[in-house]
């Protein structure tokens, strides 16, 4: 299991566009990618679940990746967060 934390810097938080791109990115891997923030948790591949978390700018998200390709998935998803969120 791999985990990293990231503070959202996007002005509008995790909204539809980046949530959709995140879901697409997470689907590339066999590992399960889970986001958690302020008591809510969502699988990254589920667009509506991610959006329903209503993560705003300045909030910290914990990303947990568990599975066969977790090392590669963690590196790429962390890179995605830094470039898009």
Biotite code that builds the C-alpha atoms (Angstrom):
import biotite.structure as struc

atoms = struc.array([
    struc.Atom([0.000, 0.000, 0.000], chain_id="A", res_id=1, res_name="UNK", atom_name="CA", element="C"),
    struc.Atom([1.274, 3.434, -0.989], chain_id="A", res_id=2, res_name="UNK", atom_name="CA", element="C"),
    struc.Atom([-0.052, 6.711, 0.411], chain_id="A", res_id=3, res_name="UNK", atom_name="CA", element="C"),
    struc.Atom([0.603, 10.375, -0.172], chain_id="A", res_id=4, res_name="UNK", atom_name="CA", element="C"),
    struc.Atom([-1.007, 13.611, 0.955], chain_id="A", res_id=5, res_name="UNK", atom_name="CA", element="C"),
    struc.Atom([-1.622, 16.611, -1.255], chain_id="A", res_id=6, res_name="UNK", atom_name="CA", element="C"),
    struc.Atom([-3.012, 20.083, -0.532], chain_id="A", res_id=7, res_name="UNK", atom_name="CA", element="C"),
    struc.Atom([-5.317, 21.213, -3.349], chain_id="A", res_id=8, res_name="UNK", atom_name="CA", element="C"),
    struc.Atom([-4.074, 24.401, -5.012], chain_id="A", res_id=9, res_name="UNK", atom_name="CA", element="C"),
    struc.Atom([-6.636, 24.688, -7.841], chain_id="A", res_id=10, res_name="UNK", atom_name="CA", element="C"),
    struc.Atom([-8.825, 27.766, -7.271], chain_id="A", res_id=11, res_name="UNK", atom_name="CA", element="C"),
    struc.Atom([-12.079, 25.809, -7.532], chain_id="A", res_id=12, res_name="UNK", atom_name="CA", element="C"),
    struc.Atom([-10.917, 22.564, -5.904], chain_id="A", res_id=13, res_name="UNK", atom_name="CA", element="C"),
    struc.Atom([-11.669, 19.157, -7.386], chain_id="A", res_id=14, res_name="UNK", atom_name="CA", element="C"),
    struc.Atom([-14.406, 20.002, -9.888], chain_id="A", res_id=15, res_name="UNK", atom_name="CA", element="C"),
    struc.Atom([-15.755, 18.117, -12.916], chain_id="A", res_id=16, res_name="UNK", atom_name="CA", element="C"),
    struc.Atom([-12.876, 18.512, -15.385], chain_id="A", res_id=17, res_name="UNK", atom_name="CA", element="C"),
    struc.Atom([-9.978, 17.406, -13.154], chain_id="A", res_id=18, res_name="UNK", atom_name="CA", element="C"),
    struc.Atom([-12.141, 14.762, -11.464], chain_id="A", res_id=19, res_name="UNK", atom_name="CA", element="C"),
    struc.Atom([-12.865, 13.269, -14.889], chain_id="A", res_id=20, res_name="UNK", atom_name="CA", element="C"),
    struc.Atom([-9.206, 13.309, -15.866], chain_id="A", res_id=21, res_name="UNK", atom_name="CA", element="C"),
    struc.Atom([-8.290, 11.773, -12.492], chain_id="A", res_id=22, res_name="UNK", atom_name="CA", element="C"),
    struc.Atom([-10.829, 8.962, -12.996], chain_id="A", res_id=23, res_name="UNK", atom_name="CA", element="C"),
    struc.Atom([-9.382, 8.263, -16.447], chain_id="A", res_id=24, res_name="UNK", atom_name="CA", element="C"),
    struc.Atom([-5.828, 8.244, -15.031], chain_id="A", res_id=25, res_name="UNK", atom_name="CA", element="C"),
    struc.Atom([-6.781, 5.905, -12.159], chain_id="A", res_id=26, res_name="UNK", atom_name="CA", element="C"),
    struc.Atom([-8.428, 3.444, -14.577], chain_id="A", res_id=27, res_name="UNK", atom_name="CA", element="C"),
    struc.Atom([-5.045, 2.857, -16.246], chain_id="A", res_id=28, res_name="UNK", atom_name="CA", element="C"),
    struc.Atom([-3.933, 0.796, -13.241], chain_id="A", res_id=29, res_name="UNK", atom_name="CA", element="C"),
    struc.Atom([-5.112, -2.438, -11.671], chain_id="A", res_id=30, res_name="UNK", atom_name="CA", element="C"),
    struc.Atom([-4.489, -0.993, -8.203], chain_id="A", res_id=31, res_name="UNK", atom_name="CA", element="C"),
    struc.Atom([-7.377, 0.531, -6.260], chain_id="A", res_id=32, res_name="UNK", atom_name="CA", element="C"),
    struc.Atom([-6.934, 4.298, -5.856], chain_id="A", res_id=33, res_name="UNK", atom_name="CA", element="C"),
    struc.Atom([-8.845, 5.897, -2.988], chain_id="A", res_id=34, res_name="UNK", atom_name="CA", element="C"),
    struc.Atom([-9.140, 9.569, -2.029], chain_id="A", res_id=35, res_name="UNK", atom_name="CA", element="C"),
    struc.Atom([-10.085, 10.688, 1.464], chain_id="A", res_id=36, res_name="UNK", atom_name="CA", element="C"),
    struc.Atom([-10.705, 14.165, 2.801], chain_id="A", res_id=37, res_name="UNK", atom_name="CA", element="C"),
    struc.Atom([-12.564, 15.523, 5.861], chain_id="A", res_id=38, res_name="UNK", atom_name="CA", element="C"),
    struc.Atom([-14.103, 12.130, 6.688], chain_id="A", res_id=39, res_name="UNK", atom_name="CA", element="C"),
    struc.Atom([-15.305, 11.355, 3.163], chain_id="A", res_id=40, res_name="UNK", atom_name="CA", element="C"),
    struc.Atom([-13.766, 8.658, 0.993], chain_id="A", res_id=41, res_name="UNK", atom_name="CA", element="C"),
    struc.Atom([-14.139, 7.870, -2.705], chain_id="A", res_id=42, res_name="UNK", atom_name="CA", element="C"),
    struc.Atom([-12.640, 5.553, -5.262], chain_id="A", res_id=43, res_name="UNK", atom_name="CA", element="C"),
    struc.Atom([-10.756, 7.698, -7.795], chain_id="A", res_id=44, res_name="UNK", atom_name="CA", element="C"),
    struc.Atom([-12.265, 5.816, -10.740], chain_id="A", res_id=45, res_name="UNK", atom_name="CA", element="C"),
    struc.Atom([-15.785, 6.926, -9.747], chain_id="A", res_id=46, res_name="UNK", atom_name="CA", element="C"),
    struc.Atom([-16.255, 10.457, -11.077], chain_id="A", res_id=47, res_name="UNK", atom_name="CA", element="C"),
    struc.Atom([-19.448, 11.323, -9.191], chain_id="A", res_id=48, res_name="UNK", atom_name="CA", element="C"),
    struc.Atom([-18.087, 9.973, -5.907], chain_id="A", res_id=49, res_name="UNK", atom_name="CA", element="C"),
    struc.Atom([-14.960, 12.142, -6.240], chain_id="A", res_id=50, res_name="UNK", atom_name="CA", element="C"),
    struc.Atom([-17.021, 15.231, -7.103], chain_id="A", res_id=51, res_name="UNK", atom_name="CA", element="C"),
    struc.Atom([-19.431, 14.610, -4.217], chain_id="A", res_id=52, res_name="UNK", atom_name="CA", element="C"),
    struc.Atom([-16.526, 14.938, -1.772], chain_id="A", res_id=53, res_name="UNK", atom_name="CA", element="C"),
    struc.Atom([-16.583, 18.687, -2.601], chain_id="A", res_id=54, res_name="UNK", atom_name="CA", element="C"),
    struc.Atom([-12.861, 19.175, -1.949], chain_id="A", res_id=55, res_name="UNK", atom_name="CA", element="C"),
    struc.Atom([-11.974, 22.887, -1.941], chain_id="A", res_id=56, res_name="UNK", atom_name="CA", element="C"),
    struc.Atom([-8.733, 24.795, -2.418], chain_id="A", res_id=57, res_name="UNK", atom_name="CA", element="C"),
    struc.Atom([-6.441, 24.498, 0.609], chain_id="A", res_id=58, res_name="UNK", atom_name="CA", element="C"),
    struc.Atom([-7.852, 21.181, 1.810], chain_id="A", res_id=59, res_name="UNK", atom_name="CA", element="C"),
    struc.Atom([-5.571, 18.190, 2.213], chain_id="A", res_id=60, res_name="UNK", atom_name="CA", element="C"),
    struc.Atom([-6.425, 14.974, 0.385], chain_id="A", res_id=61, res_name="UNK", atom_name="CA", element="C"),
    struc.Atom([-4.958, 11.609, 1.313], chain_id="A", res_id=62, res_name="UNK", atom_name="CA", element="C"),
    struc.Atom([-4.482, 9.287, -1.662], chain_id="A", res_id=63, res_name="UNK", atom_name="CA", element="C"),
    struc.Atom([-4.120, 5.566, -0.982], chain_id="A", res_id=64, res_name="UNK", atom_name="CA", element="C"),
    struc.Atom([-3.088, 3.129, -3.705], chain_id="A", res_id=65, res_name="UNK", atom_name="CA", element="C"),
    struc.Atom([-3.241, -0.601, -3.150], chain_id="A", res_id=66, res_name="UNK", atom_name="CA", element="C"),
    struc.Atom([-2.541, -3.374, -5.640], chain_id="A", res_id=67, res_name="UNK", atom_name="CA", element="C"),
    struc.Atom([-0.093, -5.054, -7.979], chain_id="A", res_id=68, res_name="UNK", atom_name="CA", element="C"),
    struc.Atom([1.095, -1.902, -9.767], chain_id="A", res_id=69, res_name="UNK", atom_name="CA", element="C"),
    struc.Atom([0.858, 0.471, -6.797], chain_id="A", res_id=70, res_name="UNK", atom_name="CA", element="C"),
    struc.Atom([4.392, 1.881, -7.123], chain_id="A", res_id=71, res_name="UNK", atom_name="CA", element="C"),
    struc.Atom([3.919, 3.004, -10.734], chain_id="A", res_id=72, res_name="UNK", atom_name="CA", element="C"),
    struc.Atom([0.366, 4.175, -10.053], chain_id="A", res_id=73, res_name="UNK", atom_name="CA", element="C"),
    struc.Atom([1.455, 6.203, -7.030], chain_id="A", res_id=74, res_name="UNK", atom_name="CA", element="C"),
    struc.Atom([4.203, 7.999, -8.954], chain_id="A", res_id=75, res_name="UNK", atom_name="CA", element="C"),
    struc.Atom([1.942, 8.869, -11.886], chain_id="A", res_id=76, res_name="UNK", atom_name="CA", element="C"),
    struc.Atom([-1.074, 9.900, -9.818], chain_id="A", res_id=77, res_name="UNK", atom_name="CA", element="C"),
    struc.Atom([1.060, 12.072, -7.539], chain_id="A", res_id=78, res_name="UNK", atom_name="CA", element="C"),
    struc.Atom([2.478, 13.719, -10.684], chain_id="A", res_id=79, res_name="UNK", atom_name="CA", element="C"),
    struc.Atom([-1.105, 14.222, -11.940], chain_id="A", res_id=80, res_name="UNK", atom_name="CA", element="C"),
    struc.Atom([-2.086, 15.976, -8.697], chain_id="A", res_id=81, res_name="UNK", atom_name="CA", element="C"),
    struc.Atom([0.898, 18.333, -8.886], chain_id="A", res_id=82, res_name="UNK", atom_name="CA", element="C"),
    struc.Atom([0.189, 19.232, -12.528], chain_id="A", res_id=83, res_name="UNK", atom_name="CA", element="C"),
    struc.Atom([-3.630, 19.506, -12.360], chain_id="A", res_id=84, res_name="UNK", atom_name="CA", element="C"),
    struc.Atom([-4.801, 20.160, -8.824], chain_id="A", res_id=85, res_name="UNK", atom_name="CA", element="C"),
])
